[in-house]
């Protein structure tokens, strides 16, 4: 019997396309930013023109019972500031207030099926300790919001700030297989 031909490059491209389910939206809002002055004898909080940068990272993979879940692990945000501003950032890094909002990304599976009581007393963990150590976990339909602010003095051209998002598709979830088996009359064998 001939095996069906599988084009390895087509398969590779299909796998690469899964990363498109990790979507990033950036919103920049002009606002007044609070900063402390550098005077240690008379510290004051002052207001400066600036902006708030909001980055939403979402897992837009479909949720269908007949397919396994596409789950991203190690999800995170990286920020690279322009080389012209490192000294200013060092002075204000405690005030940048990188806020991470996980309210729409609980770090456990929101789609847990009926709890299975395995006869070997083991279970498929929705998130392992190793996965938690890599960063946040993002299940389908969930999102993480990052937010920080800069003054225009610290960064006159906000377009010079570079943002990077990352995440790895969890092979554990992608290849996890659970099959429900029904007991029917055809399974029942009569014995005399």
ABEGO torsion letter per residue (X at the ends): XBBBBBBAAAAAAAAAAAAAABBBBBBBBBBBBBBBBABAABBBBBBBBBBBBBBBBBBABBBBAABBBBBBBGBBBBBBBBAAAAAAAAAAAAAAGBBBBAAABBABBAABBBBBBBAAGBBBBABBAAAAAAEBBBBBGBBBBBBBBBBAAABABAAABBBBBBBBBBAAAAABBBBBBBBBAAABBBBX
